[in-house]
């Protein structure tokens, strides 16, 4: 029996080790109840009645199949997917677009097959795990540079072998720290290398929150080799796309294994993405984004004055980023599970984040502010956080 074999013992030992270190991951159906401060539904589109009605109507009136896609993009015709890719290229001012089932798949595909043997990939130290997974099976040499440190990036660039292609990978909005890449400074730092250097920007958490993304907001579309956009966060759907030159799109169709050997997005997913893009193009997302930004400011204003009176080892907020309001707010604490449990008792759902997801010593509760939150809910969260922190402070006296 499996339960008594050597492999079962090895797996159980690994899980027990994580349990003892307080980092065991589990699915938690109970977290569905309570006010959601955990998900990436920044614009609250997953609960938007207008978007839901548009989606249901389009499904009901479609003459094309709306269920499964039936196979890989290279196996079965997919006119709806092709039409969506053309629309994405137009909306995001890109030469071409290629759909993937997830942002994870897209990053793995790109870094697995695009950098060639002898090339160098320099990536921000806090880049997403999917980039690491792609690099592990890729052919290029890879090295990190200090998070958002343009000087360290420049130092790394000076060490690149002559003639090698260079790929620089960053996120425009970082998923765990909620801070922003200094895109213009990075572009300026790469300029001396000319067409040897290729900038890849993951816009998974910025798409929709900042319109067409922070690359477009800065007017840097022509300076970025590849952009990743996703539809399962602020846009309320699922899937992802790489915005790339037409030649690179053709190359990915031939070499990107996570695309070639998997069933394409279901047709109803394509319909959902199209409906979200309608809101992006007609300006309705701008109003939701403005509401989100007001909510972020309200929550920060309610919390930060109290945080200043609490020892930093108990609770701290990162310094504010002047670039833009971020919907991702890490509450840095040495007891993330205890704080999250306290919030749960108050009917507030925010997730503890510990190593190895973040470096040891940088544990936090990750709070995601949404456009649909009310001021009462934001005040309740701020009050519950301060209540817990004050209790911890008194216990240490």
C-alpha positions as CSV (number, residue, x, y, z in Angstrom):
1,X,0.0,0.0,0.0
2,X,1.1,3.5,-0.8
3,X,0.7,4.7,2.8
4,X,3.4,2.3,4.1
5,X,5.9,2.7,1.3
6,X,9.2,4.6,1.3
7,X,7.8,7.4,-0.9
8,X,4.9,8.0,1.4
9,X,7.2,8.3,4.4
10,X,9.4,10.8,2.6
11,X,6.4,12.9,1.6
12,X,4.9,12.8,5.1
13,X,8.2,13.8,6.6
14,X,8.5,16.8,4.3
15,X,5.0,17.9,5.2
16,X,5.6,17.4,8.9
17,X,8.7,19.6,8.6
18,X,6.6,22.4,7.1
19,X,4.0,21.9,9.8
20,X,6.5,22.3,12.6
21,X,7.9,25.4,11.0
22,X,4.5,27.0,10.6
23,X,4.6,27.2,6.8
24,X,2.4,24.3,5.8
25,X,0.0,25.3,3.0
26,X,-3.6,24.1,3.0
27,X,-6.8,24.9,1.1
28,X,-9.2,26.7,3.4
29,X,-12.9,26.6,2.3
30,X,-13.9,28.6,5.4
31,X,-12.2,31.7,4.1
32,X,-15.0,32.2,1.6
33,X,-17.0,33.8,4.5
34,X,-16.1,37.3,5.6
35,X,-15.0,40.5,3.9
36,X,-12.5,39.7,1.2
37,X,-9.1,41.4,1.6
38,X,-7.2,38.4,0.2
39,X,-8.0,38.1,-3.5
40,X,-6.6,40.0,-6.4
41,X,-10.1,41.1,-7.5
42,X,-8.9,44.7,-7.3
43,X,-11.7,46.3,-9.3
44,X,-14.4,43.9,-7.8
45,X,-15.3,42.8,-11.3
46,X,-16.0,39.2,-10.2
47,X,-19.1,40.5,-8.4
48,X,-20.0,43.2,-11.0
49,X,-23.6,42.8,-12.0
50,X,-23.2,44.7,-15.3
51,X,-20.2,42.5,-16.4
52,X,-22.0,39.3,-15.4
53,X,-25.1,40.3,-17.3
54,X,-23.1,41.2,-20.4
55,X,-21.2,37.9,-20.2
56,X,-24.4,35.8,-19.8
57,X,-26.1,37.6,-22.6
58,X,-23.2,37.1,-25.0
59,X,-23.1,33.4,-24.2
60,X,-26.8,33.0,-24.7
61,X,-26.7,34.8,-28.1
62,X,-23.5,33.2,-29.5
63,X,-23.7,31.1,-32.6
64,X,-20.2,29.7,-32.0
65,X,-19.3,27.0,-29.4
66,X,-19.0,28.6,-26.0
67,X,-17.8,25.6,-23.9
68,X,-14.5,23.9,-24.2
69,X,-12.0,24.8,-26.8
70,X,-11.5,21.2,-27.9
71,X,-7.7,21.0,-27.9
72,X,-4.4,22.8,-28.3
73,X,-4.3,26.0,-30.4
74,X,-2.2,24.1,-33.0
75,X,-4.7,21.2,-33.1
76,X,-8.1,22.8,-33.5
77,X,-9.4,26.0,-35.2
78,X,-9.8,28.9,-32.7
79,X,-11.3,31.9,-34.5
80,X,-12.5,33.5,-31.2
81,X,-9.0,33.2,-29.7
82,X,-7.4,34.7,-32.8
83,X,-9.9,37.6,-32.8
84,X,-9.2,38.3,-29.2
85,X,-5.4,38.4,-29.8
86,X,-5.9,40.9,-32.6
87,X,-8.0,43.0,-30.3
88,X,-5.5,42.8,-27.5
89,X,-2.7,43.9,-29.8
90,X,-4.8,46.9,-30.8
91,X,-6.0,47.9,-27.3
92,X,-2.5,47.6,-25.7
93,X,-0.7,49.1,-28.7
94,X,1.5,46.0,-29.3
95,X,2.7,44.4,-32.5
96,X,1.1,41.1,-31.6
97,X,-0.5,39.1,-28.8
98,X,-0.5,35.4,-27.8
99,X,-3.0,33.9,-25.3
100,X,-1.9,31.6,-22.5
101,X,-4.0,29.7,-19.9
102,X,-2.3,31.6,-17.1
103,X,0.4,34.1,-16.4
104,X,2.4,31.3,-14.9
105,X,2.3,29.4,-18.1
106,X,3.3,32.5,-20.1
107,X,6.3,33.3,-18.0
108,X,7.5,29.7,-18.0
109,X,7.1,29.5,-21.8
110,X,9.0,32.7,-22.4
111,X,12.0,32.1,-20.2
112,X,12.2,28.4,-21.1
113,X,12.6,28.9,-24.8
114,X,13.3,32.6,-25.8
115,X,16.7,33.3,-24.2
116,X,19.3,31.3,-26.1
117,X,22.4,29.4,-25.0
118,X,25.1,32.0,-24.1
119,X,22.5,34.7,-23.4
120,X,22.1,36.3,-19.9
121,X,18.9,36.9,-18.0
122,X,19.0,39.5,-15.2
123,X,16.0,39.4,-13.0
124,X,14.7,41.5,-10.1
125,X,15.3,39.6,-6.8
126,X,11.6,39.6,-6.1
127,X,10.5,38.4,-9.5
128,X,7.6,35.8,-9.6
129,X,8.2,32.1,-9.0
130,X,7.1,31.4,-12.6
131,X,10.1,33.2,-14.0
132,X,12.4,31.0,-11.9
133,X,10.7,27.9,-13.1
134,X,11.1,28.9,-16.7
135,X,14.8,29.7,-16.2
136,X,15.5,26.4,-14.5
137,X,14.7,24.5,-17.7
138,X,16.0,27.2,-20.0
139,X,19.4,27.6,-21.7
140,X,20.6,31.0,-20.6
141,X,22.7,32.1,-17.6
142,X,20.6,33.9,-15.0
143,X,21.4,36.1,-12.1
144,X,19.3,38.4,-9.8
145,X,19.9,42.1,-9.1
146,X,18.8,43.8,-5.9
147,X,15.1,44.6,-5.8
148,X,14.3,47.8,-7.6
149,X,18.1,48.8,-7.5
150,X,19.0,50.3,-10.8
151,X,22.6,50.8,-9.7
152,X,23.0,47.1,-9.0
153,X,21.4,46.3,-12.4
154,X,23.9,48.6,-14.1
155,X,26.7,46.8,-12.2
156,X,25.4,43.5,-13.5
157,X,25.1,44.8,-17.0
158,X,28.8,45.8,-17.0
159,X,29.7,42.1,-16.4
160,X,27.7,40.7,-19.3
161,X,30.0,39.0,-21.9
162,X,30.5,41.0,-25.1
163,X,28.0,39.9,-27.8
164,X,25.6,38.1,-25.5
165,X,21.9,39.0,-25.7
166,X,20.6,40.3,-22.4
167,X,17.1,39.9,-21.0
168,X,16.0,42.0,-18.0
169,X,12.9,40.8,-16.2
170,X,10.8,42.9,-13.8
171,X,7.3,43.3,-12.5
172,X,5.7,46.7,-12.9
173,X,3.7,46.1,-9.6
174,X,5.2,43.5,-7.3
175,X,2.7,41.0,-6.0
176,X,3.9,40.6,-2.4
177,X,5.4,44.0,-1.6
178,X,3.0,46.1,-3.5
179,X,5.8,48.4,-4.8
180,X,6.6,49.5,-8.3
181,X,9.5,49.0,-10.7
182,X,11.2,52.3,-11.7
183,X,10.5,51.6,-15.3
184,X,11.9,54.8,-16.8
185,X,15.1,54.5,-14.9
186,X,15.5,50.9,-16.0
187,X,14.9,51.8,-19.6
188,X,17.5,54.6,-19.3
189,X,20.0,52.1,-17.8
190,X,19.5,49.7,-20.7
191,X,19.9,52.2,-23.4
192,X,23.7,52.0,-23.8
193,X,23.4,48.3,-24.8
194,X,21.2,49.1,-27.8
195,X,19.4,46.2,-29.4
196,X,21.4,43.6,-27.4
197,X,19.1,44.1,-24.4
198,X,15.5,43.1,-24.1
199,X,13.2,44.3,-21.3
200,X,10.4,42.0,-20.1
201,X,7.7,43.5,-17.9
202,X,5.2,41.4,-16.0
203,X,2.0,43.6,-15.7
204,X,-0.1,40.9,-14.0
205,X,-1.1,43.0,-11.0
206,X,-1.1,46.4,-12.9
207,X,-3.4,45.6,-15.8
208,X,-6.8,47.3,-15.2
209,X,-5.8,48.9,-12.0
210,X,-3.8,51.4,-14.0
211,X,-5.7,51.2,-17.3
212,X,-3.6,49.4,-19.9
213,X,-0.8,49.0,-17.4
214,X,2.1,51.0,-16.1
215,X,4.2,50.5,-19.3
216,X,1.5,52.2,-21.3
217,X,1.0,54.9,-18.6
218,X,4.7,55.8,-18.9
219,X,4.6,55.7,-22.7
220,X,7.2,53.0,-22.9
221,X,5.5,50.4,-25.1
222,X,8.2,50.8,-27.8
223,X,11.0,50.3,-25.2
224,X,9.6,47.0,-23.8
225,X,10.4,43.8,-25.7
226,X,7.6,41.7,-24.0
227,X,4.7,42.5,-21.7
228,X,2.7,40.0,-19.7
229,X,-0.9,40.9,-19.0
230,X,-3.3,38.7,-17.1
231,X,-7.1,38.6,-17.0
232,X,-7.7,36.8,-13.7
233,X,-6.9,39.7,-11.3
234,X,-8.3,43.2,-11.8
235,X,-10.1,42.2,-15.1
236,X,-12.2,39.5,-13.3
237,X,-11.8,36.7,-15.9
238,X,-9.0,34.1,-16.4
239,X,-6.0,33.6,-18.7
240,X,-3.1,35.7,-19.8
241,X,-1.4,37.1,-22.9
242,X,2.1,38.0,-24.0
243,X,2.4,41.2,-26.0
244,X,5.3,40.7,-28.3
245,X,6.8,41.4,-31.7
246,X,5.2,39.3,-34.5
247,X,8.3,37.3,-35.1
248,X,8.5,36.4,-31.4
249,X,4.8,35.3,-31.5
250,X,5.6,32.9,-34.3
251,X,8.7,31.6,-32.4
252,X,6.6,30.9,-29.3
253,X,4.0,29.0,-31.4
254,X,6.8,26.7,-32.4
255,X,8.8,26.4,-29.2
256,X,6.7,27.3,-26.2
257,X,5.9,23.9,-24.7
258,X,3.3,25.2,-22.1
259,X,1.3,26.5,-25.1
260,X,1.9,23.7,-27.6
261,X,1.1,20.8,-25.4
262,X,-2.0,22.0,-23.5
263,X,-5.7,22.5,-24.2
264,X,-6.4,26.2,-25.1
265,X,-8.5,28.5,-23.0
266,X,-12.2,27.5,-23.0
267,X,-14.3,29.6,-25.4
268,X,-16.4,31.0,-22.5
269,X,-13.1,32.3,-21.0
270,X,-12.5,34.2,-24.3
271,X,-16.0,35.6,-24.1
272,X,-15.4,36.7,-20.5
273,X,-12.1,38.5,-21.4
274,X,-13.8,40.3,-24.3
275,X,-16.5,41.6,-21.9
276,X,-13.9,42.9,-19.5
277,X,-12.1,44.6,-22.4
278,X,-15.4,46.3,-23.3
279,X,-15.3,48.0,-19.9
280,X,-11.6,48.9,-20.3
281,X,-12.2,50.5,-23.7
282,X,-15.4,52.4,-22.8
283,X,-13.8,54.0,-19.8
284,X,-15.9,52.3,-17.1
285,X,-12.8,50.7,-15.6
286,X,-11.4,54.2,-15.1
287,X,-14.2,55.0,-12.7
288,X,-13.7,51.7,-10.7
289,X,-9.9,52.4,-10.6
290,X,-10.5,55.9,-9.2
291,X,-12.8,54.4,-6.5
292,X,-10.1,51.8,-5.7
293,X,-7.5,54.5,-5.4
294,X,-9.7,56.5,-3.0
295,X,-10.2,53.3,-0.9
296,X,-6.5,52.7,-0.8
297,X,-5.9,56.2,0.5
298,X,-8.7,55.9,3.0
299,X,-7.3,52.7,4.5
300,X,-3.8,54.0,4.7
301,X,-4.9,57.2,6.3
302,X,-6.9,55.2,8.9
303,X,-4.0,52.9,9.7
304,X,-0.7,54.6,9.4
305,X,-1.0,57.1,12.3
306,X,-1.6,54.2,14.7
307,X,1.1,52.1,13.2
308,X,3.6,54.8,14.0
309,X,3.0,54.2,17.7
310,X,3.6,50.5,17.5
311,X,7.1,48.8,17.7
312,X,8.1,47.8,14.2
313,X,8.9,44.2,15.1
314,X,5.2,43.8,16.0
315,X,3.7,45.6,13.0
316,X,4.9,47.9,10.3
317,X,3.9,49.3,6.9
318,X,6.4,49.9,4.1
319,X,7.2,53.5,3.3
320,X,4.7,54.9,0.9
321,X,5.6,54.8,-2.8
322,X,5.1,58.2,-4.5
323,X,4.7,56.6,-8.0
324,X,1.0,55.5,-7.5
325,X,-1.4,54.2,-4.9
326,X,-0.9,50.4,-4.6
327,X,-3.8,48.0,-3.9
328,X,-1.4,45.6,-2.3
329,X,-0.5,46.5,1.3
330,X,1.9,44.2,3.3
331,X,1.4,44.3,7.0
332,X,4.8,43.3,8.1
333,X,4.8,41.3,11.3
334,X,6.6,38.4,13.0
335,X,3.3,36.7,13.7
336,X,1.4,36.7,10.4
337,X,-0.7,33.7,11.3
338,X,-1.8,35.2,14.6
339,X,-2.8,38.5,13.0
340,X,-4.7,36.7,10.2
341,X,-6.5,34.6,12.7
342,X,-7.5,37.7,14.7
343,X,-8.9,39.3,11.6
344,X,-10.8,36.1,10.7
345,X,-12.6,36.3,14.1
346,X,-13.6,39.9,13.2
347,X,-15.1,38.6,9.8
348,X,-12.1,40.0,7.8
349,X,-10.2,37.7,5.4
350,X,-6.5,38.5,4.7
351,X,-3.9,35.9,4.2
352,X,-0.6,35.3,6.1
353,X,2.4,35.1,3.9
354,X,5.5,33.4,5.3
355,X,8.7,31.8,4.0
356,X,9.4,30.4,1.4
357,X,6.9,32.7,-0.5
358,X,8.7,35.7,1.0
359,X,12.2,35.8,2.6
360,X,12.5,34.7,6.2
361,X,12.2,37.8,8.4
362,X,9.8,39.5,6.0
363,X,6.6,37.7,6.9
364,X,3.5,39.7,6.5
365,X,-0.3,39.6,6.2
366,X,-1.1,40.6,2.6
367,X,-4.0,43.0,2.4
368,X,-5.6,43.7,-1.0
369,X,-7.9,46.7,-1.2
370,X,-10.7,46.6,-3.7
371,X,-13.0,49.1,-5.4
372,X,-16.0,47.4,-3.9
373,X,-15.0,47.9,-0.3
374,X,-17.0,50.3,1.8
375,X,-15.4,52.9,4.1
376,X,-17.0,51.0,7.0
377,X,-15.2,47.8,5.9
378,X,-11.9,49.5,5.5
379,X,-12.3,51.2,8.9
380,X,-13.1,47.8,10.5
381,X,-10.0,46.3,9.0
382,X,-7.8,49.1,10.2
383,X,-9.4,49.0,13.7
384,X,-8.9,45.2,14.0
385,X,-5.2,45.4,12.9
386,X,-4.6,48.2,15.5
387,X,-6.5,46.2,18.2
388,X,-4.3,43.2,17.6
389,X,-1.0,45.2,17.5
390,X,-1.9,47.0,20.7
391,X,-2.6,43.7,22.5
392,X,0.8,42.4,21.4
393,X,2.5,45.6,22.5
394,X,1.0,45.3,26.0
395,X,2.0,41.6,26.3
396,X,5.6,42.5,25.6
397,X,5.8,45.1,28.5
